[in-house]
Amino acid sequence: MLAGINISNGKIWRVVLYSSKIVYEVLGTEMHGFVAYDDKKSGPRPAVVIAHAWRGLDDFAREKAVALAEMGYIGFAADVYGEGVNAENDEESMALMLPLFENRKLLQQRINAAVDLVRDLPQTDENLVSAIGFCFGGLTVLELLRSGADIRAAISFHGVLADVLGEVKAKRPPNGDKLKGAALFLHGHDDPMVSDTDIKKVLHELDEANVDWQFNIYGHTMHAFTNPMAQDADKGTVYQPQAAKRSWQTMENYLIEQFNIKKEPTV
């Protein structure tokens, strides 16, 4: 099932986790993903795809893949920009993000390709795949849901939810005939990048599509609250450790519910 995929740079991460760069292709563009899983565990297991923030696939996204692998999942950090590109500043980040913000069909194709790749991994239970995303990645997993992808859940951390950014208006394809999977939004109350109108429009859309959704709001919390590097109150991007911890725990519980994982009884 993985013919044509070049798996390289394999290494042992920490003690029991195997991690590797995976090179794959989407419409002629080379993508550099990153996979992590417990190599000592046998049998197929659920998988979680991570959609990176606007800087591109970085250590933050790779660390989330490792954290998910430590929880017993396949963690796969997708490359949405291509060629493993990373921006060095906000201007470069915007230049990378805007074409995909506008061209939602291409964004859907790129994240769906990552999901398809993960589903085909021999370690993955193909019926148990979810996706999480941060900032621009939150929008990415929302577009994954909108595409009608066969996923259990789309989970957005401080996601960008608008269809208009400055002078750029998104060109959105029609939603899939039936949207599969549940949706969880983890959002900062003081996030200046998402308006109340943006939120209402998305939730109305999901209601119309009969999607099971939850929207959690954290008080005294701005955008990018999960990222320790976010320290710019003037731009509204500030790390909030309590919200970061609460949102990650909420995600853990949500994945257990959506994957229908039965916890071992405590003695």
N, C-alpha and C positions, 0 to 999 in steps of 0.2 A: 504493500500500500504506500510505501514511502519512496518508490522509485523516483529518481531525479532530484531528491533532496540531499544536499550535502551537509552531513553532520560533522562538525569539526570542533577543535578546542575542548574536547571532553576532559573533565577533571573531577576529582572528588571534592565536594564542597563541604566543609566541616567534617563530619564523621560518616554519616550514612546517606547523604544526599548526592545524587549525580546531577551535574549541571552541564549544559552544553549550548554553544551557539548553533542555531539552525538557520541555514540560508535557504530561502524559498523565493518564488517568483510570482508576481501578480501583474498581469498584463504587460509583461516585458520589463518590469521594475524589480530589481533584486532587493529582497527584504532580509534583514538580519535579526531574527528572533532569538529568544533565550528561554530554554526549558530547564526545569528543576523538578526532581522527584526522588522519593525514597527508593533507592536501588535494592534495598533489602526486602521490600514489600512485594509479595507475589499477587498476581491476579490484577485484572483491570480495576480502575478506581475513577472517581469523579475528577474532572479537570476544570480549571479556572483560567481563563484568558485575561491578561492585564493589558489595558489600553493606556498608553503613557500620556503624560501631560504635554503642554505645548512646546517644551524644550526638546522633545524627542525621547527615544529609548535610552534611558540612563540608569545609573546605579540604583536610584530610588525604585524604579519599576522592576529591576532585576532582584532587588532585595525583597520586594513583595512576592515575587515568584518563589523565592527560597522560603519565605515565611509560610506560604500556602503549601509548599512541599512538606514542611515540617508538621503541618496539620494533617498530612496524609493524602493531599491532592496532587495532581499534576499541575504545576504552576507554569504558565507560559506567558512571557512578556512579549507582546506582539510589536512589530515594527510597522507603524502606520505611515511614516514619511518615506521610508525606503533607504536602502544602503546604510542603515545604522546611523543616519545623520543626527547630529546633536547641535542645537543652537547655543551660541555663547552669550547672547544677550537678548533683550526683549524684542529688538528690531528684527533680528534673525528669526526668533520664534514666531513673530507675527507673519513674516514672509513665508514661513513653512506652513503655518496653520491656515491662513486665509484661503488658499486654493481649495483645500479640503472642506473648510467651513462652507464655502460656496458650492462646491460640487459634491453634494451629499451622495450621489450615486457612486462616485469613485470611493468616497469614504466607506460606504457600505461594502463595496467590493473588497477593499483592503482588509477590513476587519473580519468579513466573512471568510476570506482566504485563510486567515490565522485560525479561525474556529475549525474550518475544514481540516487543516493540517493537524491540529491537536486531536480532533476526533479520530483521525487515522493512525495516531500513535498506538502501538500495540499495548501500551500500559493504560490506555484510556478506556473507560466504559463509555462507549459512543452515545449512550442515552443520557449521560449525566455530565453536561457541559454548561458552565455559566461564564459570565464575564463581569469584570469590574473595571472601572476607569476613573481617572483623576483629572479634574479640570477639563481640558479639551478631550481627555479620555472619557470623561463622564458623558459628553456629547456623543462620542464615538460608540459607546455601548448602547446609548439611546437609539442611535441610528441602526445598530445591529438588531435591536428589538423591532424597530419600525420595518426593517427589511423582511420580517417574517422568519428569521433564522430559528432553527429548532434548538432553543436553549432553555434551560430551566429558570435562569434569572439574569437580569441586567442590573448591576449595582453601581450607582454613580456617587462618587465622592466630590463634593463641591464642583459639580459639573456645570459647564457652559450650556445653557438651555435655550438661548435666543436663536432666532432665525435671521436676525439683522445685527451686524457688527459694524459700527461706523457707517460707511457708504456701501458696504457689501451686504447683499441680501442672498440668503441661501436659495439654491435651486434644488428643491426636494422632489424626488420621484414619489409616485403614489405609494402609500404604505402597503405592505403585504396583505393578501386577502384575509389572513387570520394571524394575528400577532400571538406568538407563543412565548410562554415564560412570564414570570412575575417581574416587577420593577421595584427597586428600592432606591430612594434618593436620600443622601446624607448631606445636609445643607447648613451653611452658617447664616444665622439671622441677619448679620450685618454685611453680607456679601454684596459688594456694589456692582458686581458683574451680572447679576440675575435680578430682574425686576419681578414684582408681584404679578404683573401681566404675563411675563414669560412662564412663571410657575402655573398660573391658572390655565393658560393655553395648553401646556403639556398635559396637565392632569385631566382637562376636559377631553383632550385627544385620546388619552388612555381609557377614560371612562367610556367614550364612544366605541372603542375597540374591545371593551370588556376585559381589560387587563387588570389583574390583581396587583395593585400598587400600594406602596407606603411612602410617606414623605416625612422624614425626621428633621427637625430644625433645632440647631444648637444655639443657645443664647450667647451674646457677647462674643460672637465668632465671625471672622471675616472669611474671605476666599483663601484657598490653598492651606487650610488649617491643618492638614496632615503632614505638611512638608516643613521639617525643621529649618530649612534654608530660607523660608518665607518670613521676612522681617521688615516689610515696607508698609507701614500703616497708611502712608499717603496714597499708595496705590490700592490699598484694601486687601493686601496679601500678607497675612500674619499667621504664623504657627500657633495653634492653640492645643497644647498637649492633652488637656482633659477631653476636648472634643475629638481629638485624634484617637485617643484610647477608647472612648465610648463608641465612636463610629466603627472602629475595627472590631470591637466585641459584638456590636450589632450585626455587622457583616458575617462574623463567624456563626452566630446563631441563625441568621437567615439562610446561610448555605446549608446548615444541618437540616433546616426545615425543608428547603426546596429540593435537596438531594434525598430527603426522607431517610436520613441516617439515624439508626437506632443507637443511642448511647449505651455503653456497657453499664449495668447496674453497679452502684457504689455499695461497698460492703460496710 
